């Protein structure tokens, strides 16, 4: 089984929150975990917010970023995905950076791991399996 991991699910795993065990189990049991390169900026931005708003130290935030970035086995350049993601986003009035994850999942017959409710809804609508 192949999984596509988005930033929200990765942050959930690293911070050991409510859905962490479910996502971590899927990541552990997957033959391959993929993320677009965009994942790096999204995870880094999430922990920047934790530093800024929740008082995480820079050292703690960087440690969390490294843990999250270690979860995917491979990163895929969005250049390979953007055209299809753009069309999907236009068709469903959805942000392209989210559509990149959907396209990556669809192309690899993968489960999408996300906490984003709007992205989950579009995944269901477009026939993408959620993990």
C-alpha positions in Angstrom: 0.0 0.0 0.0 1.2 3.5 -0.8 0.3 6.5 1.3 0.4 10.2 0.6 1.1 12.2 3.7 0.1 15.8 4.0 1.4 18.3 6.5 -1.6 18.2 8.9 -1.3 14.5 9.3 2.5 14.7 9.8 2.1 17.4 12.5 -0.5 15.2 14.2 2.0 12.3 14.3 4.9 14.4 15.5 2.9 16.1 18.3 1.2 12.7 19.2 -2.3 14.1 19.1 -5.7 12.5 18.8 -5.3 10.8 15.4 -1.5 10.2 15.6 -1.7 6.5 16.2 -4.0 5.9 13.2 -1.8 8.0 10.9 1.5 6.6 12.3 0.2 3.0 11.9 -0.6 3.7 8.2 2.8 5.3 7.7 4.5 2.4 9.3 2.6 -0.3 7.4 2.8 1.5 4.0 5.2 0.1 1.4 5.9 3.7 0.4 5.0 7.1 1.8 5.0 10.0 -0.6 4.7 13.8 -0.2 5.2 16.7 -2.6 8.1 19.0 -2.0 5.5 21.5 -0.8 5.2 19.4 2.3 8.5 20.7 3.6 7.4 24.4 3.5 4.0 23.5 5.0 5.4 21.5 7.9 8.0 24.2 8.5 5.3 26.9 8.5 3.2 24.9 10.9 6.0 24.7 13.4 6.9 28.4 12.9 3.3 29.1 14.0 3.8 26.9 17.1 7.0 28.9 17.8 5.3 32.2 17.3 1.9 31.5 19.0 2.5 28.6 21.4 6.0 29.5 22.5 7.8 26.5 21.2 11.6 27.1 21.2 13.3 27.3 17.9 15.2 24.2 18.8 12.0 22.3 19.7 10.3 23.4 16.5 13.3 22.4 14.4 13.4 19.0 16.1 9.7 18.6 15.2 10.3 19.7 11.6 13.1 17.1 11.2 10.8 14.3 12.6 8.0 15.3 10.2 10.3 15.5 7.2 11.7 12.0 8.0 8.2 10.4 7.6 7.9 10.4 3.8 10.1 7.9 1.9 10.1 10.0 -1.2 9.3 13.6 -2.2 7.8 14.4 -5.6 8.4 17.7 -7.3 5.2 19.6 -7.9 6.4 20.5 -11.4 5.2 16.9 -12.3 1.8 17.5 -10.7 0.9 21.2 -11.1 -1.0 21.0 -14.4 -3.4 18.3 -13.3 -3.6 19.9 -9.8 -4.5 23.3 -11.4 -7.3 21.8 -13.5 -8.6 19.9 -10.5 -8.5 23.0 -8.4 -10.3 25.0 -11.0 -13.0 22.3 -11.5 -13.8 22.0 -7.8 -12.9 25.6 -6.7 -10.2 24.2 -4.4 -6.7 25.5 -3.6 -4.0 24.1 -5.8 -1.6 23.3 -3.0 -4.2 20.9 -1.7 -4.9 19.5 -5.1 -1.3 18.6 -5.5 -1.7 16.0 -2.7 -4.9 14.6 -4.4 -3.1 14.3 -7.7 -0.2 12.5 -6.1 -2.5 10.1 -4.4 -4.5 9.5 -7.5 -1.5 8.9 -9.7 -0.1 6.3 -7.2 -3.4 4.7 -6.2 -2.5 5.8 -2.7 -4.3 6.5 0.5 -4.4 10.2 1.4 -3.5 11.0 5.0 -4.9 14.4 6.1 -6.9 16.2 8.8 -8.1 18.9 6.4 -11.8 18.4 6.3 -12.3 20.2 3.0 -9.5 18.2 1.4 -11.1 15.0 2.8 -14.4 16.0 1.2 -12.8 16.6 -2.2 -10.9 13.3 -1.9 -14.1 11.4 -1.3 -15.8 13.3 -4.2 -13.0 12.4 -6.6 -12.7 8.7 -5.5 -9.4 9.0 -3.6 -9.0 6.6 -0.6 -8.5 8.2 2.8 -6.3 6.4 5.3 
